[in-house]
């Protein structure tokens, strides 16, 4: 199978059901941002050694691929039947929440905003967090009255919280002092 299809040469692409849409379509923006997020999360994976963290990142990356698939699948106007897709479950959201709680146990209470810096790994966590927030906004822009993506939105919201907490966790593990916002500078 060739990587290039030439179908996108005129600024269009097809959704999972076969519908042709412009490449600046809001749906493509949503799942494209999820893809971007997955790439940044993959960079985090390159820096970590802890087995729990590695397994958590693997879980996140697989769920992000699930989310991208679900966002690219539209029944309306489908040329062929959609495949069975794995959907985000409550247990997926619970796992993120449990991981946040696990990491927060050893972190100092926040008393100020934290500047997103300190090391490459900490910065990657924060870049991922901000891309995650953008993905959330893009998904909300295609959400309909049926709340079809409500579990995805919750998952992405928790994921951005987790990425923030991971940055703080790595601050502590790397003996990097958190850089706190100083509004007097």
Rosetta constraint file for C-alpha pairs under 8 A:
AtomPair CA 7 CA 12 HARMONIC 7.05 0.50
AtomPair CA 7 CA 13 HARMONIC 6.47 0.50
AtomPair CA 8 CA 12 HARMONIC 4.95 0.50
AtomPair CA 8 CA 13 HARMONIC 5.29 0.50
AtomPair CA 11 CA 22 HARMONIC 5.90 0.50
AtomPair CA 11 CA 23 HARMONIC 5.55 0.50
AtomPair CA 12 CA 20 HARMONIC 6.57 0.50
AtomPair CA 12 CA 21 HARMONIC 5.51 0.50
AtomPair CA 12 CA 22 HARMONIC 4.28 0.50
AtomPair CA 12 CA 23 HARMONIC 5.05 0.50
AtomPair CA 13 CA 20 HARMONIC 5.55 0.50
AtomPair CA 13 CA 21 HARMONIC 5.64 0.50
AtomPair CA 13 CA 22 HARMONIC 6.35 0.50
AtomPair CA 13 CA 23 HARMONIC 6.15 0.50
AtomPair CA 14 CA 18 HARMONIC 5.29 0.50
AtomPair CA 14 CA 19 HARMONIC 5.24 0.50
AtomPair CA 14 CA 20 HARMONIC 4.33 0.50
AtomPair CA 14 CA 21 HARMONIC 6.02 0.50
AtomPair CA 15 CA 19 HARMONIC 5.33 0.50
AtomPair CA 15 CA 20 HARMONIC 6.46 0.50
AtomPair CA 15 CA 21 HARMONIC 7.27 0.50
AtomPair CA 15 CA 72 HARMONIC 5.42 0.50
AtomPair CA 15 CA 73 HARMONIC 6.16 0.50
AtomPair CA 15 CA 74 HARMONIC 7.17 0.50
AtomPair CA 16 CA 69 HARMONIC 7.59 0.50
AtomPair CA 16 CA 72 HARMONIC 5.56 0.50
AtomPair CA 16 CA 73 HARMONIC 4.76 0.50
AtomPair CA 16 CA 74 HARMONIC 6.99 0.50
AtomPair CA 16 CA 82 HARMONIC 6.89 0.50
AtomPair CA 17 CA 73 HARMONIC 5.90 0.50
AtomPair CA 17 CA 74 HARMONIC 6.07 0.50
AtomPair CA 17 CA 75 HARMONIC 6.61 0.50
AtomPair CA 17 CA 77 HARMONIC 7.77 0.50
AtomPair CA 17 CA 78 HARMONIC 4.50 0.50
AtomPair CA 17 CA 79 HARMONIC 5.90 0.50
AtomPair CA 17 CA 80 HARMONIC 5.72 0.50
AtomPair CA 17 CA 81 HARMONIC 6.47 0.50
AtomPair CA 17 CA 82 HARMONIC 5.59 0.50
AtomPair CA 18 CA 78 HARMONIC 5.70 0.50
AtomPair CA 18 CA 79 HARMONIC 5.27 0.50
AtomPair CA 18 CA 80 HARMONIC 6.62 0.50
AtomPair CA 19 CA 77 HARMONIC 6.35 0.50
AtomPair CA 19 CA 78 HARMONIC 5.73 0.50
AtomPair CA 19 CA 79 HARMONIC 6.58 0.50
AtomPair CA 21 CA 25 HARMONIC 6.57 0.50
AtomPair CA 23 CA 28 HARMONIC 6.46 0.50
AtomPair CA 24 CA 28 HARMONIC 6.61 0.50
AtomPair CA 24 CA 29 HARMONIC 6.66 0.50
AtomPair CA 25 CA 29 HARMONIC 6.38 0.50
AtomPair CA 26 CA 30 HARMONIC 6.27 0.50
AtomPair CA 26 CA 138 HARMONIC 7.16 0.50
AtomPair CA 26 CA 141 HARMONIC 7.28 0.50
AtomPair CA 26 CA 142 HARMONIC 6.68 0.50
AtomPair CA 27 CA 31 HARMONIC 6.41 0.50
AtomPair CA 27 CA 71 HARMONIC 6.79 0.50
AtomPair CA 27 CA 72 HARMONIC 6.87 0.50
AtomPair CA 27 CA 138 HARMONIC 7.85 0.50
AtomPair CA 27 CA 139 HARMONIC 7.68 0.50
AtomPair CA 27 CA 142 HARMONIC 6.38 0.50
AtomPair CA 28 CA 32 HARMONIC 5.53 0.50
AtomPair CA 28 CA 72 HARMONIC 7.23 0.50
AtomPair CA 29 CA 33 HARMONIC 5.97 0.50
AtomPair CA 29 CA 138 HARMONIC 6.56 0.50
AtomPair CA 30 CA 34 HARMONIC 6.47 0.50
AtomPair CA 30 CA 71 HARMONIC 7.30 0.50
AtomPair CA 30 CA 135 HARMONIC 5.90 0.50
AtomPair CA 30 CA 138 HARMONIC 4.72 0.50
AtomPair CA 30 CA 139 HARMONIC 5.30 0.50
AtomPair CA 30 CA 142 HARMONIC 7.88 0.50
AtomPair CA 31 CA 35 HARMONIC 6.23 0.50
AtomPair CA 31 CA 67 HARMONIC 7.59 0.50
AtomPair CA 31 CA 68 HARMONIC 4.81 0.50
AtomPair CA 31 CA 69 HARMONIC 7.79 0.50
AtomPair CA 31 CA 71 HARMONIC 5.93 0.50
AtomPair CA 31 CA 72 HARMONIC 6.70 0.50
AtomPair CA 31 CA 135 HARMONIC 7.75 0.50
AtomPair CA 31 CA 139 HARMONIC 7.95 0.50
AtomPair CA 32 CA 36 HARMONIC 6.23 0.50
AtomPair CA 32 CA 68 HARMONIC 7.64 0.50
AtomPair CA 33 CA 37 HARMONIC 6.07 0.50
AtomPair CA 33 CA 131 HARMONIC 7.13 0.50
AtomPair CA 33 CA 132 HARMONIC 7.90 0.50
AtomPair CA 33 CA 134 HARMONIC 7.33 0.50
AtomPair CA 33 CA 135 HARMONIC 5.29 0.50
AtomPair CA 33 CA 138 HARMONIC 7.78 0.50
AtomPair CA 34 CA 38 HARMONIC 6.16 0.50
AtomPair CA 34 CA 64 HARMONIC 6.43 0.50
AtomPair CA 34 CA 65 HARMONIC 7.94 0.50
AtomPair CA 34 CA 67 HARMONIC 7.60 0.50
AtomPair CA 34 CA 68 HARMONIC 6.17 0.50
AtomPair CA 34 CA 132 HARMONIC 7.42 0.50
AtomPair CA 34 CA 135 HARMONIC 5.92 0.50
AtomPair CA 35 CA 39 HARMONIC 6.41 0.50
AtomPair CA 35 CA 64 HARMONIC 7.44 0.50
AtomPair CA 35 CA 65 HARMONIC 7.49 0.50
AtomPair CA 35 CA 68 HARMONIC 6.98 0.50
AtomPair CA 36 CA 40 HARMONIC 6.54 0.50
AtomPair CA 36 CA 131 HARMONIC 7.53 0.50
AtomPair CA 37 CA 41 HARMONIC 6.14 0.50
AtomPair CA 37 CA 128 HARMONIC 5.93 0.50
AtomPair CA 37 CA 131 HARMONIC 5.78 0.50
AtomPair CA 37 CA 132 HARMONIC 6.14 0.50
AtomPair CA 37 CA 135 HARMONIC 7.83 0.50
AtomPair CA 38 CA 42 HARMONIC 6.06 0.50
AtomPair CA 38 CA 61 HARMONIC 5.79 0.50
AtomPair CA 38 CA 64 HARMONIC 6.38 0.50
AtomPair CA 38 CA 65 HARMONIC 7.81 0.50
AtomPair CA 39 CA 43 HARMONIC 6.52 0.50
AtomPair CA 40 CA 44 HARMONIC 6.67 0.50
AtomPair CA 40 CA 124 HARMONIC 6.82 0.50
AtomPair CA 40 CA 127 HARMONIC 7.48 0.50
AtomPair CA 40 CA 128 HARMONIC 5.63 0.50
AtomPair CA 41 CA 45 HARMONIC 6.55 0.50
AtomPair CA 41 CA 57 HARMONIC 7.10 0.50
AtomPair CA 41 CA 61 HARMONIC 7.13 0.50
AtomPair CA 41 CA 124 HARMONIC 7.74 0.50
AtomPair CA 41 CA 125 HARMONIC 7.55 0.50
AtomPair CA 41 CA 128 HARMONIC 6.22 0.50
AtomPair CA 42 CA 46 HARMONIC 6.72 0.50
AtomPair CA 42 CA 57 HARMONIC 7.62 0.50
AtomPair CA 42 CA 61 HARMONIC 7.37 0.50
AtomPair CA 43 CA 47 HARMONIC 7.17 0.50
AtomPair CA 43 CA 124 HARMONIC 7.21 0.50
AtomPair CA 44 CA 48 HARMONIC 6.84 0.50
AtomPair CA 44 CA 121 HARMONIC 6.25 0.50
AtomPair CA 44 CA 124 HARMONIC 6.24 0.50
AtomPair CA 44 CA 125 HARMONIC 6.77 0.50
AtomPair CA 45 CA 54 HARMONIC 6.40 0.50
AtomPair CA 45 CA 57 HARMONIC 6.39 0.50
AtomPair CA 47 CA 121 HARMONIC 6.54 0.50
AtomPair CA 48 CA 53 HARMONIC 6.99 0.50
AtomPair CA 48 CA 54 HARMONIC 6.75 0.50
AtomPair CA 49 CA 53 HARMONIC 7.43 0.50
AtomPair CA 49 CA 54 HARMONIC 6.86 0.50
AtomPair CA 50 CA 54 HARMONIC 6.19 0.50
AtomPair CA 51 CA 55 HARMONIC 6.10 0.50
AtomPair CA 52 CA 56 HARMONIC 6.07 0.50
AtomPair CA 53 CA 57 HARMONIC 6.11 0.50
AtomPair CA 54 CA 58 HARMONIC 6.17 0.50
AtomPair CA 55 CA 59 HARMONIC 6.13 0.50
AtomPair CA 56 CA 60 HARMONIC 6.18 0.50
AtomPair CA 57 CA 61 HARMONIC 6.09 0.50
AtomPair CA 58 CA 62 HARMONIC 6.21 0.50
AtomPair CA 59 CA 63 HARMONIC 6.19 0.50
AtomPair CA 60 CA 64 HARMONIC 6.08 0.50
AtomPair CA 61 CA 65 HARMONIC 6.39 0.50
AtomPair CA 62 CA 66 HARMONIC 6.36 0.50
AtomPair CA 63 CA 67 HARMONIC 6.11 0.50
AtomPair CA 63 CA 88 HARMONIC 7.27 0.50
AtomPair CA 64 CA 68 HARMONIC 6.10 0.50
AtomPair CA 65 CA 69 HARMONIC 6.18 0.50
AtomPair CA 66 CA 70 HARMONIC 6.23 0.50
AtomPair CA 66 CA 85 HARMONIC 7.20 0.50
AtomPair CA 66 CA 86 HARMONIC 6.02 0.50
AtomPair CA 66 CA 87 HARMONIC 6.71 0.50
AtomPair CA 66 CA 88 HARMONIC 7.64 0.50
AtomPair CA 67 CA 71 HARMONIC 6.08 0.50
AtomPair CA 67 CA 87 HARMONIC 7.26 0.50
AtomPair CA 67 CA 88 HARMONIC 7.33 0.50
AtomPair CA 67 CA 152 HARMONIC 6.93 0.50
AtomPair CA 68 CA 72 HARMONIC 6.19 0.50
AtomPair CA 69 CA 73 HARMONIC 6.38 0.50
AtomPair CA 69 CA 85 HARMONIC 7.29 0.50
AtomPair CA 70 CA 85 HARMONIC 6.67 0.50
AtomPair CA 70 CA 86 HARMONIC 7.90 0.50
AtomPair CA 70 CA 87 HARMONIC 7.20 0.50
AtomPair CA 73 CA 82 HARMONIC 6.94 0.50
AtomPair CA 74 CA 78 HARMONIC 6.79 0.50
AtomPair CA 74 CA 82 HARMONIC 7.98 0.50
AtomPair CA 75 CA 81 HARMONIC 7.93 0.50
AtomPair CA 75 CA 82 HARMONIC 7.21 0.50
AtomPair CA 78 CA 82 HARMONIC 7.81 0.50
AtomPair CA 88 CA 92 HARMONIC 6.36 0.50
AtomPair CA 88 CA 93 HARMONIC 7.87 0.50
AtomPair CA 88 CA 151 HARMONIC 6.14 0.50
AtomPair CA 88 CA 152 HARMONIC 6.13 0.50
AtomPair CA 88 CA 155 HARMONIC 7.55 0.50
AtomPair CA 89 CA 93 HARMONIC 6.79 0.50
AtomPair CA 89 CA 151 HARMONIC 6.98 0.50
AtomPair CA 90 CA 94 HARMONIC 6.10 0.50
AtomPair CA 90 CA 151 HARMONIC 7.48 0.50
AtomPair CA 91 CA 95 HARMONIC 6.13 0.50
AtomPair CA 92 CA 96 HARMONIC 6.62 0.50
AtomPair CA 92 CA 155 HARMONIC 7.41 0.50
AtomPair CA 93 CA 97 HARMONIC 6.33 0.50
AtomPair CA 93 CA 154 HARMONIC 7.29 0.50
AtomPair CA 93 CA 155 HARMONIC 5.36 0.50
AtomPair CA 93 CA 158 HARMONIC 7.12 0.50
AtomPair CA 94 CA 98 HARMONIC 6.04 0.50
AtomPair CA 95 CA 99 HARMONIC 6.13 0.50
AtomPair CA 96 CA 100 HARMONIC 6.22 0.50
AtomPair CA 96 CA 155 HARMONIC 7.84 0.50
AtomPair CA 96 CA 158 HARMONIC 6.48 0.50
AtomPair CA 96 CA 159 HARMONIC 6.66 0.50
AtomPair CA 96 CA 162 HARMONIC 6.83 0.50
AtomPair CA 97 CA 101 HARMONIC 6.21 0.50
AtomPair CA 97 CA 158 HARMONIC 6.87 0.50
AtomPair CA 97 CA 162 HARMONIC 7.77 0.50
AtomPair CA 98 CA 102 HARMONIC 6.02 0.50
AtomPair CA 99 CA 103 HARMONIC 6.19 0.50
AtomPair CA 99 CA 162 HARMONIC 7.36 0.50
AtomPair CA 100 CA 104 HARMONIC 6.07 0.50
AtomPair CA 100 CA 161 HARMONIC 7.54 0.50
AtomPair CA 100 CA 162 HARMONIC 5.43 0.50
AtomPair CA 100 CA 165 HARMONIC 6.60 0.50
AtomPair CA 101 CA 105 HARMONIC 6.37 0.50
AtomPair CA 103 CA 107 HARMONIC 7.05 0.50
AtomPair CA 103 CA 165 HARMONIC 6.89 0.50
AtomPair CA 103 CA 166 HARMONIC 7.24 0.50
AtomPair CA 103 CA 169 HARMONIC 6.45 0.50
AtomPair CA 104 CA 108 HARMONIC 7.91 0.50
AtomPair CA 104 CA 165 HARMONIC 7.01 0.50
AtomPair CA 104 CA 169 HARMONIC 7.82 0.50
AtomPair CA 107 CA 168 HARMONIC 7.37 0.50
AtomPair CA 107 CA 169 HARMONIC 6.88 0.50
AtomPair CA 107 CA 172 HARMONIC 7.61 0.50
AtomPair CA 112 CA 180 HARMONIC 6.33 0.50
AtomPair CA 112 CA 181 HARMONIC 6.55 0.50
AtomPair CA 113 CA 180 HARMONIC 5.85 0.50
AtomPair CA 113 CA 181 HARMONIC 5.34 0.50
AtomPair CA 114 CA 178 HARMONIC 6.66 0.50
AtomPair CA 114 CA 179 HARMONIC 5.79 0.50
AtomPair CA 114 CA 180 HARMONIC 4.51 0.50
AtomPair CA 114 CA 181 HARMONIC 5.70 0.50
AtomPair CA 115 CA 178 HARMONIC 7.57 0.50
AtomPair CA 115 CA 179 HARMONIC 5.30 0.50
AtomPair CA 115 CA 180 HARMONIC 5.54 0.50
AtomPair CA 115 CA 181 HARMONIC 5.78 0.50
AtomPair CA 116 CA 122 HARMONIC 7.20 0.50
AtomPair CA 116 CA 123 HARMONIC 5.94 0.50
AtomPair CA 116 CA 126 HARMONIC 5.86 0.50
AtomPair CA 116 CA 179 HARMONIC 7.63 0.50
AtomPair CA 117 CA 122 HARMONIC 6.17 0.50
AtomPair CA 117 CA 123 HARMONIC 5.18 0.50
AtomPair CA 117 CA 179 HARMONIC 7.02 0.50
AtomPair CA 118 CA 122 HARMONIC 6.05 0.50
AtomPair CA 118 CA 123 HARMONIC 6.85 0.50
AtomPair CA 118 CA 171 HARMONIC 7.08 0.50
AtomPair CA 118 CA 176 HARMONIC 6.40 0.50
AtomPair CA 118 CA 177 HARMONIC 7.59 0.50
AtomPair CA 118 CA 178 HARMONIC 7.12 0.50
AtomPair CA 118 CA 179 HARMONIC 7.20 0.50
AtomPair CA 119 CA 123 HARMONIC 6.06 0.50
AtomPair CA 119 CA 176 HARMONIC 7.98 0.50
AtomPair CA 120 CA 124 HARMONIC 6.08 0.50
AtomPair CA 121 CA 125 HARMONIC 6.30 0.50
AtomPair CA 121 CA 167 HARMONIC 7.44 0.50
AtomPair CA 121 CA 170 HARMONIC 7.41 0.50
AtomPair CA 122 CA 126 HARMONIC 6.44 0.50
AtomPair CA 122 CA 166 HARMONIC 7.88 0.50
AtomPair CA 122 CA 167 HARMONIC 4.68 0.50
AtomPair CA 122 CA 168 HARMONIC 7.44 0.50
AtomPair CA 122 CA 170 HARMONIC 6.35 0.50
AtomPair CA 122 CA 171 HARMONIC 6.72 0.50
AtomPair CA 123 CA 127 HARMONIC 6.04 0.50
AtomPair CA 123 CA 167 HARMONIC 7.45 0.50
AtomPair CA 124 CA 128 HARMONIC 5.93 0.50
AtomPair CA 125 CA 129 HARMONIC 6.11 0.50
AtomPair CA 125 CA 163 HARMONIC 5.43 0.50
AtomPair CA 125 CA 164 HARMONIC 6.56 0.50
AtomPair CA 125 CA 166 HARMONIC 6.69 0.50
AtomPair CA 125 CA 167 HARMONIC 5.26 0.50
AtomPair CA 126 CA 130 HARMONIC 6.24 0.50
AtomPair CA 126 CA 163 HARMONIC 6.73 0.50
AtomPair CA 126 CA 164 HARMONIC 6.20 0.50
AtomPair CA 126 CA 167 HARMONIC 6.64 0.50
AtomPair CA 127 CA 131 HARMONIC 6.23 0.50
AtomPair CA 128 CA 132 HARMONIC 5.95 0.50
AtomPair CA 128 CA 160 HARMONIC 7.76 0.50
AtomPair CA 128 CA 163 HARMONIC 6.89 0.50
AtomPair CA 129 CA 133 HARMONIC 6.30 0.50
AtomPair CA 129 CA 159 HARMONIC 7.74 0.50
AtomPair CA 129 CA 160 HARMONIC 4.80 0.50
AtomPair CA 129 CA 161 HARMONIC 7.51 0.50
AtomPair CA 129 CA 163 HARMONIC 5.43 0.50
AtomPair CA 129 CA 164 HARMONIC 6.29 0.50
AtomPair CA 130 CA 134 HARMONIC 6.33 0.50
AtomPair CA 130 CA 160 HARMONIC 7.47 0.50
AtomPair CA 131 CA 135 HARMONIC 6.14 0.50
AtomPair CA 132 CA 136 HARMONIC 6.22 0.50
AtomPair CA 132 CA 156 HARMONIC 6.62 0.50
AtomPair CA 132 CA 157 HARMONIC 7.83 0.50
AtomPair CA 132 CA 159 HARMONIC 7.35 0.50
AtomPair CA 132 CA 160 HARMONIC 5.68 0.50
AtomPair CA 133 CA 137 HARMONIC 6.42 0.50
AtomPair CA 133 CA 156 HARMONIC 7.65 0.50
AtomPair CA 133 CA 157 HARMONIC 7.26 0.50
AtomPair CA 133 CA 160 HARMONIC 6.43 0.50
AtomPair CA 134 CA 138 HARMONIC 6.25 0.50
AtomPair CA 135 CA 139 HARMONIC 6.12 0.50
AtomPair CA 135 CA 156 HARMONIC 7.76 0.50
AtomPair CA 136 CA 140 HARMONIC 6.18 0.50
AtomPair CA 136 CA 153 HARMONIC 6.19 0.50
AtomPair CA 136 CA 156 HARMONIC 6.16 0.50
AtomPair CA 136 CA 157 HARMONIC 6.89 0.50
AtomPair CA 137 CA 141 HARMONIC 6.29 0.50
AtomPair CA 138 CA 142 HARMONIC 6.89 0.50
AtomPair CA 139 CA 143 HARMONIC 6.23 0.50
AtomPair CA 139 CA 149 HARMONIC 7.66 0.50
AtomPair CA 139 CA 153 HARMONIC 7.09 0.50
AtomPair CA 140 CA 153 HARMONIC 7.33 0.50
AtomPair CA 143 CA 147 HARMONIC 6.32 0.50
AtomPair CA 143 CA 148 HARMONIC 6.74 0.50
AtomPair CA 143 CA 149 HARMONIC 6.20 0.50
AtomPair CA 144 CA 148 HARMONIC 6.73 0.50
AtomPair CA 149 CA 153 HARMONIC 6.16 0.50
AtomPair CA 150 CA 154 HARMONIC 6.27 0.50
AtomPair CA 151 CA 155 HARMONIC 6.07 0.50
AtomPair CA 152 CA 156 HARMONIC 6.08 0.50
AtomPair CA 153 CA 157 HARMONIC 6.04 0.50
AtomPair CA 154 CA 158 HARMONIC 6.20 0.50
AtomPair CA 155 CA 159 HARMONIC 6.02 0.50
AtomPair CA 156 CA 160 HARMONIC 6.28 0.50
AtomPair CA 157 CA 161 HARMONIC 6.64 0.50
AtomPair CA 158 CA 162 HARMONIC 6.13 0.50
AtomPair CA 159 CA 163 HARMONIC 6.10 0.50
AtomPair CA 160 CA 164 HARMONIC 6.33 0.50
AtomPair CA 161 CA 165 HARMONIC 6.29 0.50
AtomPair CA 162 CA 166 HARMONIC 5.97 0.50
AtomPair CA 163 CA 167 HARMONIC 6.28 0.50
AtomPair CA 164 CA 168 HARMONIC 6.57 0.50
AtomPair CA 165 CA 169 HARMONIC 6.08 0.50
AtomPair CA 166 CA 170 HARMONIC 6.12 0.50
AtomPair CA 167 CA 171 HARMONIC 6.21 0.50
AtomPair CA 168 CA 172 HARMONIC 6.47 0.50
AtomPair CA 168 CA 178 HARMONIC 7.39 0.50
AtomPair CA 169 CA 173 HARMONIC 6.25 0.50
AtomPair CA 170 CA 174 HARMONIC 5.85 0.50
AtomPair CA 171 CA 175 HARMONIC 6.07 0.50
AtomPair CA 171 CA 176 HARMONIC 4.85 0.50
AtomPair CA 171 CA 177 HARMONIC 6.52 0.50
AtomPair CA 171 CA 178 HARMONIC 6.37 0.50
AtomPair CA 172 CA 176 HARMONIC 6.06 0.50
AtomPair CA 172 CA 177 HARMONIC 7.32 0.50
